Amino acid sequence: MQSPLTQPSSSDLFKSSINEYLDNLPETVHAQLYKSPETCLAVFRLLPALAKFYIMTLLFQETAIPFLDLNRWIRHKKASGTTHRRNPSKIYQNESIKRLKALNLLKEIRKKLKHPKTGKTAVIVFVQLNPIFRQSFRDALTGFRAGRQLDPNEKITETIEESEAKESGKKGLKSSKDNKSTESTQKNLNALFSDDNAKITVEFLDSYCLSKWENILHFMVGSEIAEYPSIGVLTLLRYSGLMELPSDRQRRENSSSGADADEDFVVDDHYIDGKLTPPSGEELKSLLITKSGFQFLLQTINSQIWTLLLQYLKMSEKLMMNPVDVLNFIFMLGSLELGEGYPIGMLSDTQLIMLEDLIDYGLLYYPRDAASGGKGKIFYPTRLATSLTSEQTNFKTASAALNDQIANPATEADQTRVEGSVIIETNFKIYCYTSSPLQIAILNLFVHLKTRFANMVTGIVTRESIRRALINGITADQIINYLETHAHPGMVKKAEEKYAKKLEFENSIGNTYAADQLKFEILPPTVVDQIKLWQLELDRIEATNGYLYKDFANDFEFEKLMDYGEEIGVILWKDKSHRRFFVTTEGNTQLIDYAKRILRKKGE
């Protein structure tokens, strides 16, 4: 009845997200992760709004509830018109429940119950929250662990006491252990609240983290930099496929295998596990950007960080690092407070290794001890770390750092640089208010730049500039998203006014369907359409993985499954005359479950 179709898919680095990574983890790893309240809070922030609502509803529900009760908490609103069978509410609900099941947050329990009137036995599906997640998430919300409320100051004190006690034991000072531990605790607490640590402000952390991050991006675009990124950063850039050595590129181009010559070279894992000699630091300084690297530059800074962190997670598995410790530490950073210092004594050995690595990316600041000249015992999370799991971040792009407008967004010009700086007209001319070499270099990827002033550059979007970007692996959607993300506030305001007028007009004449279909357009539609048309000149065929359903026994089976597939929005193509249709890979499982339910009803 079904046959899988394997279509060639482009190697897009950014299809991998933290959600997909978590979905692919085994249930045993999920169970260990959910023992951490910080991790549970971070996972909750990554869920869709309806999934969050289900969790909060079931959080203090001790018993399982019927699965059908989940349908009572949403309003099923079908699209108007006879030709539109898609049910937006049903699609959204299915996606939310699928996310909860993939993360092993929602458990199904099947019970056999007798009907009170007919006496027939039926199988009823009940659902409940994962008990480990439920308890840890309760602790995260209420501030309790093991029946006791935590005091943040007490946590730091106990951690430093334990750390100093271990150091005293190693030195053989057991006789005066209690006195020295008390003195060391007081000394470290004084250092924690000393004037030196008070100088580490939020403004300093913002400037520090973005200078670190932009140094990496400047290296990728080939700008002149005073200091190269660390060996660990360069190794990860190469391992992730964002950059490659000249020898890698030559090997890829001269490869006689059946692989596509345009695909980015993938680093052999034997370089990571030590079976092959890794390249030296001088060799890594000659890295060249790849197609995936060009795509990487057009992402928001939060997406860029998660892209590298996901690659770091995969590389850490090759290095035999504990994945639970790695993930818990990343998620814990998202729940820390910006500008506050935290002792390293509470970190595991794996997390101490990560501490040194994350400093190189600007996620953490680890000041030196003024007395000893070495590393201190307090680390500070930067805004890049604390915003990892938040829905909004103050850093739209890395170019905001070079303009140094994070700390002083008082003036109108400063606010423009932080919010957006690009203006594009219907004649394809672009004006960008920036002095950042990095943002200018990114614009040069798909814009023909003509003039550069002290605080502004001008250019024009041409067919040749877009084709050059497309050949380098940048898609039309990425260019459009980049321009929308960096649009000048004036363009956004004008688009809002235009959308409000159209919405008011459609509602005034009672055309609710047209009002629902209105789109908020920041960029001129002529520019957007032309960029997509230029891409179609190169990409005339779009491949999609999925399943083809055919050879139905009768029209009833075909219509029943096709109607359900259209309702949940998983059908990509259909042919009624030959009784066949094509569904997405994700929708295949839902259709199979629906067909099994129909067969069970027939058998009863």
N, C-alpha and C positions, 0 to 999 in steps of 0.2 A: 504494500500500500504506500510505502514511502521509500525513497532512495536518497541518500545524502549526496549533495553536489559539492564538490571541492573546487572552489573558485580561487584563482590566484589573488592574493591580497598584498597590498603594499606594506612594506615594513615601516609602520609609523610608530615612532618611539613614544608618542604621547597618548596612544591608546591605553597604555598601562597607567593605572591610577592607584592611589592608596586603597580605594574601595575594591578594585579588582584583585589587588594583592591580598587583602584580608579575606576576600571570598575564597581564594584558592588555598588558604591555609587549612590543614587538617583540624578536625574537631578537638583533638587532644591539645593542640597548640592554642586554640580558642579558649579551652578550659583554663589553661595556665594564664593566658592574657587577662581573662576576666576576673582573676583574683586581685588585680590591681584596681582600686577605685579610680585612679587618674586615667587609666586606659579605658575604663568603662565610660567615663565622662567624655573622653575624646572620641570614642566610637559613636556615642550618642550624637555628638555635634555633626558627625559626617552623614547622618541618616536623613532621608527626606522628611518633610514636615509631618506627613501622615504617619510614617513609621515612628516618629518621636511621640505622636499622640497615642499610638497603640501602646508604646512602652510605658508612658506615664499612666495610662489607664490600667494596665496590668501590673504595675510595679508593686502595689500593695494588695493585690488579689492573690490570696493564698491558694485558691483552688483553680482548676482549669475551667474554662468557659467554652461553650459551643463555638465552633468556627463561624457559623452563620451569624453570630452576634456581631462579628466584625463589620458585616454589611450594614448593620443598623446605625453605625456611627458616622456614616457618610451619606451625602445626598447624591443619588444617581441622577445626573442631568444628561440626557441624550441630546446630541446635536440636532437642530431642526432641519427639516427637509427629508424627503424620501430616499435620496441618493446617498445620504451620509449616515452610515450605520455605526460609526465609531462612537463608543461611549467613553468620553474623557475621564469620568470619575472611575469607571471600572478599570481602565488602563492604568491610572495613577495608583489605584488600590493594589492591583496585581504587582506593579513594580515595587511598591513599598513592602508588601508581604514577601516578595521574592528576595529583597535585600535582607530582611530579617531572618529568613530561612537560610540564606547563604552564609550569614555570619553566625548561625546556630544560636540566635537569640530567641527564636520562636520555636517551641517544641510542639509537635502534633501527637496527640494521644487518641487512639481509636478505641471506642467502647461499644459493646453490644448491648442495646437497650430494647425492651419490649414496648410496643405501642400500648398506651393505657386502654384504648378502646378496641382495636382490632386484635391485639395480642401478638402481632407479627414482630419478629426480631429484625432490627435494623442496626447498621453500623453508623455511629455518629462520631464525627471528628471534633475533638476538643483541642484547645491550644492553651499554652501557658508560657511564661517567660523562663528562660534558662535560669535555674535556681542560683548558680554561681554568679551570673551577671546581676540578677535581681538583688542579691545581698550586697555585692560590692557597690552597685549603683545607689542603693539605699544609703550606704555608708558615705559615698561621695556627696550626696545631697544633704544628709543630716549632720555630717561631721563626726560620726561615731565609727569606731573600730573596736571589735571584740567587746562591745558593750560599754566602752569608755570614750568620752569625748577627748579629742586630741587638742593640746595646746601647742601652737606653732613654736613658741619660745622654748617650751619644755623639750620639744623634738630636737631642736638645734643643740640645746644644752646636753641632752643625753647622748647625742651623736658625738659631740666633741669629747665628752667624758670617756666614752668607750674608745675613741681613737687614741686619746692620750694614755689611757690605761694600757692599751696594747703596746704603745711605744715604750712606756715605762717598764713593762714586763720584759720587752726585748733587751733593754739595757741592764736588766738585773736589779732594778731599784725597787724591790718588793717591800722593803722595810718601811719606806716612806711613801708608799704608793698612794694612800688616801690624801695625804697633805699635798703632794705634788700634783695629783689629779685635780684637786680643788683649785690650786694656784694656776694650773694650766687652763682649767676651764674659765676662770675669771680673766686670765690674760687673753684668751681667744675671744671671749665675749667683749672685752674692751676693744680688741682689734676690730671686731666686727662692726662696732658702733663708733670707731675712731674717725677723726677728721679726714684721714686718707681715704677711707672707704666712702665717706660722705661726699667726696669730690666726684665719685662715679655717678653722674646724673643720667637721666633718661636721654637728654640731648647728646651727651657724650656717647652713650651706647648706640644711639641712632646713627651718629656720624661714623662710629667705628665699624658697625656691622655692614653698612652700605658701602663703605670704602673697601672693605674686604671682598664683598660680593662683586662690586663693580670691577675690581681688579681682575677677577676671574673672567668676567664678560669682556673686558678690554683685551685680555690675552686671547680670547676666542676670535675676536674680530680683527686681531693683528695690530691693535693700536700700540703705540710706544708706552711702556710702563717702566716705572722705576724699580719695581721688585717683582719677580716672577712668583706665581702661586707655588705652594709647597709641592713636594714630590707626591704626597698622597692625593692632592687635588688633581694633579696632572695625570696620575695613574687612573683615577676614577673617570676623568674625562675621556680617556682612551678606552677604558673598559666599557663604558656606557655607549660608545659609538658616536659621541658628539664630536670627537676629534680623532685624528689618525696620524701616524708617522708617515713620512714620505715613502718609507719602505712598505708600509701597509698599503698605501694607495697603489704603488707599483705592483705589489703582489696581487691586489684585487683586479687591477686593469689587465694584468698579464695572465690571470688565472685561466687555465684551459678547461676547468670543470664546467658543469652545466649551470652553475649559479649565474644569476643575472649580473652583468658587469657593472650595472648602475647601483647595485646594492652596496650599503656601507660595510666595510670590513669589520668582522666581529673578532674581538681579541680572544685568543685561545685561553681557556681556563687554566692551562698548565703554567701560564705566566703568573697566575695568582697563587696556585698551590705550591709553587717553588720547583716544579719539575723542569721548567725552562728558565733560562736566565732572563730576568726582566730588563728592559732598556734602562740606560743610565739617566741621571738627571739632565745632562746636557742634551741627550737625544730627545727627551720628553719636551725640552724647550722648543724643539722644532716642529711641534705638532701642528697639523693643518685641520681646519674646520671641515666637517662633512655636511651632507644634506640634512641629516638629523640635527646637526649643530645650528644650521640656518633656521630650522623650524623652532629650535629651542630658544633662540634669541627673541622670537616674536611672542613668546608666552609672557604672562604676567609673572611677577617675581615670585609669588607664592607657588605657582605651577612649576617654575624653574627649580625651586628648592625641593619640592616633592619629587620631581623627576630625578634629581641627583640622589635624594635620600632613598628612593626605591632601588636605584642601582647600587647604592651603598648596602642596602639590605641583602640584595642578591650576592654582592661580593663578600659580605660578612659570612654568609652561609658557606662559601668556598673556604674561608679562613677558619671555619669551625667555631665561630662565635655563637653564643647562645641567642637564637632569634627572639626568644621571649624577653630577655634582658634588653636587647637592642630596641625592640618595639616599645617596651614599657618606658624606656628612657626618652625616646622620641615623643611619645604621647605625654609623658610627665612634663616635658618642657612646655607643652602647650597650656598646661594648667598653672605654671609658675607666674609670679608677679613681676612685671617689668620694673627694673630698677632696684630690686631686692637681691641681696647676696645669699647664697646657699652653701653649706659646708660640703666638702667632697667626701666626708666620712660616711655619708649615707649611700654612696654609690658602690656597686659591685665592681669586681675586677674588669668585667667586660665593659661596663659603663665608664670606667676610668680610661680605658683605651679609646672609647668613643669621644670622651671629653676632649682629648688632644686633637682628634680628627675634626670635630665640629667647630673647634676654634678657628681652623683654617678656612671654614666656610662663612665665618662671621655670625654663627648662631649663638656662640657663647663667648664671653670675655673672662679671661683668667689672669688677673693681675699678678705681678711678681711681688714677693715679700720684700719689703724695703730693708728689713733687718738682715736677712740671710742672702738676699740677691737671687734666690730661687723662686719657684712657683709657690704661691700662697695656698691657703686652705679654703678659700671662698671663690666660687664662680658666680658669674652674673649672666642670666639669659638675656639676649637682645630681643628686639621686636620681631626679628625674623623667626625666632624660636617660639615666642609666646603667641604668635599669630598663626602657627602651623595648622591648628584645628579650628580656628575661628572662621566665620563665614565672611568677614570683612577684614581687610588690612589697610593700613594707612599707606602702604607702599604699593602703588599701582605698577611702577616700573623702577628699574634700577637707576635710571637717569635722574631721579629726584635727588639722589645723594650728591651728585656732582654739582648740582645747582645750589646745594646746601640750604634748602628751603624747609626742611622738616622742623627745625627748631624755631624758625621765625616766619610763620606764614601770615604775617600781619597785613602786608600790603596787597593790593589787588593783583599786581604783577606776580607776586610770590604765590598767591592762591592759584593763579592761572597755571603756573609751572607744576604745582602739586597735583591739581585736578586733571589738566589736559592742556595741550599746547598746539594741536594740529587743526588747521582749517583747510578744508578741501572744497573747491567750487565745482559747479556743473561743467566747467570747461577743463576739468582735470588738473587745474593748478593747485599746488599745495603750498601752504605757509606754515612753518613750524617755529614757534617761539621757544628757542632753546639755545644754550651755548655748550651743551653736553656733547663731547666728541662721540660718546657711545650711541646716543640717540641719533645723531647725524649719520653714523656708520650703519645703523639699522635701517634708517630711511633710505640710504643709498642702495640697499638690497633690492628695492622694488620701485624707486623713484629716480627719475633723471634730474639730479640737483643742478641748479643753474647759478644761484647767487648765495653768498654767505655774508651775513652782517655780524655785528658784535653779539646780538642776542636773537638772531633769526636767520633761518635759511629758507630759500624758495626753490621750487622745482615743479615738475610736471609728471604726471603718470602717463606713460606711453605704452604702446603695444610691445615695443622692444624691451622696456624695463620690466614689464610684467612677465614676458616670456623668459627673460633672464632669471627672474626669481623662480618661476615655475620649473625651469630646467635644474635649478639648484635645490629643488625639493620643497619649496614653499608653496602652499596651496592658496587658492583664491579666498577661501574662508578664513585662513589665518591672516591674510593681508587685510581683509575687511574687518575682522575682529580687532586687529591691532589698531586700525584707524578709528574704530568706534571707541575702544578703550581709552585712546589718547586724544579724543576729540575735545576741542576747545569748549569751555562752558557756554559760550555764546551759541555754538552750534547745537548743544544739547537743549538749551532753553528754547531756541527757535523750533526744534523738533517737537518739544513738549507742547508748545502753543499750537502747532499745526495738527498734532494728534488730537488735542482737546477739541479743536474746531470740527474736525472730521467726526469725532465721536458724538459731539453734540448734534450735528446735522443728521447722522444716521438714526440716532435715538428720537429726534424730533419727527421723523417721518415713519417711525415704527419699524425700521429695518434692523431688527435685533441680530439677525444672522450676519449681516454685513458689519455690524458694530463689533461682533465677536471676532471677526476675521481681520480687523484692522491691525496693522503692524506699526510699532514705534520705530521710525526710520530716522537715524541720526545723520547718516550719509546721504547725499543725493542719489535717488534711485538710478539715474542714468549711469553714474559712476559704478555703482554696485553691479548692475546688470552687465556693463561692458567688461568689467574685470572677470566676471564669471564666463562671459562669452569667449574671452581670450583664453581662458583655461580649457574650455570645450574644444578649442582648436587643437589642443594637444591631447586631451583626455576625452575621447569620444565614446569610450565604453567604461562603465563603472561596474566592477565585480563585487558581488555580495555573497557571503557564505550563507547557506540555508538548506532547506529540505523541500523536495518536490513531492507533492501528494497527487497520486493518480490511481487509475484502475479501481475506481469505486464500484461497488456492486449495484447500486441504484442511485437515483436522484436524491432520495431522502438523506442518505449518508453524506453525500456531497454537499447538499444545501445546509445540513445541520452543522457540519464542521466549518464550512466556509463562513456561515453567518457568525459563528462564535469567534472565528479568527479575525473577521473584520471588526467585531465588537471590541476586542481587546487590542486591535491595531497591530497584528503581527503578519498580515498577508501583504506581500510585496507585489505579487502578480497573480492573475487568475485567468482561466480560459473555461468559460461555462460550457461551450459547445463540446469540448473534449473532456469535461469533468476533471479538471486538474488545477492546482494552484501551488504557489511557491511561498513558503513562510520563512521567517528569520530563524536563526539557530536557537535564540532564547525562547521563541514562541513554540518551537517544536515540542518541548516538554509539556507546556500547558495544553496543547491540543491533544497530546497522547493521554494526559490525565482526564481531560474532558471526554474523550472517546471511551475510556475505561468506565467512567461513571455512567455513561449511556448504556454500555453493555451490562453493567451490574443491575441497573434498573429493569432492563429487559429480562434478566434472569430471575428477578424476585417474583 
